[in-house]
């Protein structure tokens, strides 16, 4: 009886090892993965007959990227990138959205995503330096507009704002 138990245990153990070696390695989450996810985010369409929507993107340098996806009846978004390899990814929906991002340096990143109503939310970001990161997920009517200024060089300087009602 013991021999049968050992054989069954050995068979099950080797099968589980074989199953583990065939698994694909999990994908590493990186800043570019998040930016690409935000860029493909599809927000509901809003009637675009409103003349109060504007997006201005100014880029000076190489390998800068800006993804702006706004669903709003009134919005103003300004992105200015002066440097190399800067990323901006914005995906918001709501009324009266105002957003301004200024990046001076290299390797800076801003991610602003809200799938809930971002009405009345505003954000002003100034990044002067290299490898600075700001991430905002969600919005809250009670917090009001957010103003963030980041300066310095080197990775590891990140601001993460999570606002969920």
Residue pairs with C-beta under 8 A, 6 or more apart in sequence:
27 33
31 87
31 109
31 111
31 133
32 87
34 89
34 111
34 135
35 65
35 67
35 87
35 89
35 109
35 111
38 67
38 69
38 89
38 90
38 91
38 111
38 113
39 67
39 69
39 89
41 69
41 91
41 113
41 115
42 69
43 69
43 70
43 71
43 91
43 92
43 93
43 115
44 71
44 93
45 71
46 71
46 72
46 73
46 93
47 73
50 73
50 74
52 73
52 74
52 75
52 76
53 70
53 72
53 73
53 74
53 75
53 76
54 75
54 76
54 77
55 68
55 70
55 75
55 77
55 78
55 79
56 77
56 78
56 79
57 66
57 68
57 79
57 81
58 79
58 80
58 81
59 66
59 81
60 81
60 82
60 83
61 81
61 82
61 83
61 84
61 85
61 86
61 106
62 84
62 85
63 84
63 85
64 81
64 83
64 84
64 85
64 86
64 87
65 86
65 87
65 88
66 79
66 81
66 87
66 88
66 89
67 88
67 89
67 90
67 91
68 77
68 79
68 88
68 90
69 90
69 91
69 92
70 77
70 90
70 91
70 92
70 93
70 97
71 92
71 93
71 94
72 92
72 93
72 94
72 95
72 96
72 97
73 95
74 95
74 96
74 97
75 92
75 96
75 97
75 98
75 99
76 97
76 98
76 99
77 90
77 97
77 98
77 99
77 100
78 99
78 100
78 101
79 88
79 90
79 101
80 101
80 102
80 103
81 88
81 103
82 103
82 104
82 105
83 103
83 104
83 105
83 106
83 107
83 108
83 130
84 106
84 107
85 106
85 107
86 103
86 105
86 106
86 107
86 108
86 109
87 108
87 109
87 110
87 111
88 101
88 103
88 109
88 110
89 110
89 111
89 112
89 113
90 99
90 101
90 110
90 111
90 112
90 113
91 112
91 113
91 114
91 115
92 99
92 112
92 113
92 114
92 118
92 121
92 139
93 114
93 115
93 117
93 118
94 114
94 117
94 118
94 119
94 120
94 121
94 139
95 119
95 120
96 119
96 120
97 118
97 119
97 121
97 122
98 122
98 123
98 145
99 112
99 122
99 123
99 124
100 123
100 124
100 125
101 110
101 123
101 125
101 127
102 125
102 126
102 127
103 110
103 127
104 127
104 128
104 129
105 127
105 128
105 129
105 130
105 132
105 153
106 130
106 131
107 130
107 131
108 127
108 129
108 130
108 131
108 132
108 133
108 150
109 132
109 133
109 134
109 135
110 125
110 127
110 133
110 134
110 135
111 134
111 135
111 136
112 123
112 135
112 136
113 136
113 137
113 138
114 121
114 136
114 137
114 138
114 139
116 138
116 139
116 164
116 165
117 139
118 139
119 141
120 141
121 139
121 140
121 141
121 145
122 144
122 145
122 146
123 136
123 145
123 146
123 147
123 148
124 145
124 146
124 147
124 148
125 134
125 147
125 148
125 149
125 150
126 148
126 149
126 150
127 134
127 149
127 150
127 151
128 149
128 150
128 151
129 150
129 151
129 152
129 153
129 157
130 153
130 154
131 153
131 154
131 155
131 156
131 157
132 150
132 151
132 152
132 157
132 158
133 157
133 158
133 159
134 148
134 150
134 158
134 159
134 160
134 161
135 158
135 159
135 160
135 161
136 146
136 160
136 161
136 162
136 163
137 160
137 161
137 162
137 163
137 164
138 162
138 163
138 164
138 165
139 163
140 163
140 164
140 165
143 163
146 161
148 159
150 157
150 159
